[in-house]
Amino acid sequence: MTRSMALSVCVIALGTIQVSSARADAVSAFEQVYGEQLRKTVATADTRDDAELAKSLVEAAKTSTSDQALQVVLLEKAYELGMKNLVGQATATEAARMLAQLLPDRRAQYMEKIAAAAQMLYTRSTGAAKQKAGEELVGVLLEIAESCMKERDASEAVSLLRRASAVASALHSERSAEVQYHFYV
């Protein structure tokens, strides 16, 4: 191994240790501030308090802009809690969107989380709320499908477009034509 290769390996290892250390520090800080409240919240059968805590965690992440690792921990926990309750779905989506912006290299993972939240909200809603959730779901599915097309994953893109088409058709959405257009691009 050459000296420059050894130095590169050391720099990469040091970076990994620093990221792991930052994550551990963030988890520790989260535990100190929210640990007791989190344990009480998840111990109850009512998931409305989970949604309320999720919203508080998103707000805390917005103010913790100087510590990205802490923001990530706050937002990941907010997503997890928000997904437990229909009211918390919007908060879960907001958390995943913020995570996608904070960690662009993991954007695809967070877009899948946004799609999961939108799908759950669409499935569980009725009336105007279902229409709104469906439109959001179609938009997210189109966005992910476009990413798949850019990455040359045609089969996944077609699968996502089929899902988007089914939702748009069920809603009699104006976006049906937009979805169909993507099949031919």
N, C-alpha and C positions, 0 to 999 in steps of 0.2 A: 504494500500500500504506500502510495506516495505521500509526502508530507501534506500537500494541498488536499488530497482526498481525506486524510486523517483529520485535518482541520475542519473540512466540510462536515464530516460525520459528527465531530464534537459540537459544531455550531447547531446542527439539526437536533442533536440530543439535548443541548442546552435549551433550545427553543421549545422542545416538547416538555421538558421539565418545568419551564416557566409557565407554559399554558396549563399544565396539570396543577401546578402550585396556585396559579390564579384561580382556577376552577375550585380547588379545595378551599381556598380562602373565601371565595364567594359562597360556597355551600355552608361554610362555618358561619359567615356573617348572616346568611339567610336563617340558619337554625337559631342563632342568638335572638334575632328580631322576631321571626315568625314561627319558630318551631312549636311553641306551646299553643298558639292560636291555630296552627295547622292541625295539630293532633286533636284538639277539641272539635274543629270543624269536620274533619273526616270521620270522627267517631259518631256523629249524629246521623240519623236516617234521612233527615230532611236535607236535600241538596241545594236549597236556596242559599244557605250560608256558604256553601262551596262557591256559588256564583258571586256572592258578595265579596268573599275573600279574593277570588280571581280578579275582580274589578280593582280592588285595592292594590293587588300586586302589579297590575298593569300601570296604575297611576304611580306607584313607587318606582317602577322601571323607567318611566318618563322623566323622573327627577334624578335618577341615578346615572346620568349620562357620562360621568367621569370614570365609571367602573363597568366596562363592557361585560366582564365575566359575571358580575352581580346582575346586570340587566338580563343576561341570558338565563340565569337560574330563576330569576323572578318571572320572566315570561314563559319559560317552560312549565313552571309550576302553575302559572295562571291558565295556560292552555289546558293542562291536565284537569284542573278544577272546573274550568268553564265548560268542558265537555260533559260534565255530569248532569247538567241541568239545561233545559231549553232556554231559559233566560240567560244563561251563561254562554250560549253559543256565539253570540256577537263578540263577547269578550275573548273567547277562545280564538276566534278569527282575527281579532285585532292583535292579540299576542303573537299569533303565527305570522301575520304580516310584518310586525315589528321585527321578529326574529329573521325573517327573510331579508329584511333591509340591513340588519346588523351583521348577518353572516351570509353574504352573497354566495360563498362557495357551497353552502348547504341550502340554497334557495329552493331547489327541486323538492327536497325533503319537506320544507315548510309549506310549499304550495300543495303538496299532498295532504298535509294537515288541514290547510284551509279548505280543500275540497271535501275532506271528511266532515268538517264542521258544517259546511254548506249543505252537504248531503243529508246529514242528520237533522238540520234545521228544516230543510225542505220536506223530509219524510214526516216529521212530527208536527208541522204547522198546518194551518187551514186558512182559507180565505185569502185576504190581501197579504198576510204574512207569508203564506205559502208561495204566492206569486213573486213576492220580493225575494224570498230565499231561493226560489227556482231560477230567477234571473241572475242572482249572484252565483249560483252553482254553474249555470251555463257559461258565464264569464270566466270563472276559474278553470273550468274544463277546457275552454278554448285556449286560455293562456298556457295551460300545461301542454295541450296538444301542439301548440305552436313551438314550444320548447322542444318537444319530442321530434317535430319535423326538422328543426335546426340540427338536432343531434342525429338525424338520419334513422330514427326509430319509428318507421312507418307503421308497423303493426300496433304499437302502443298508441300512436297518434290517432289511428283509425278507431281503435277501441274507445278512446276518450271522446272522439267526435260522435260516435254512435250514442254514447251516454248523453252527450250534450243535445243531440238531435232528439232523442226520446223525451228529455225534459222540456225542451223548447216546444215540441209538438204538443205535449200534454198541457202546457200552459197557453197554447195558441199565441206564443210569443212572437214579437216582431223580429226577434233574433234568429228565427228559424232559417231565414234566407242567408244570414251571415254564417250559420253553421254549415249549411249546404255548400256555400261558396268554398269553405275550407276543404271540403272533400275533393275539390277540383283544382286546388292551388298546387 
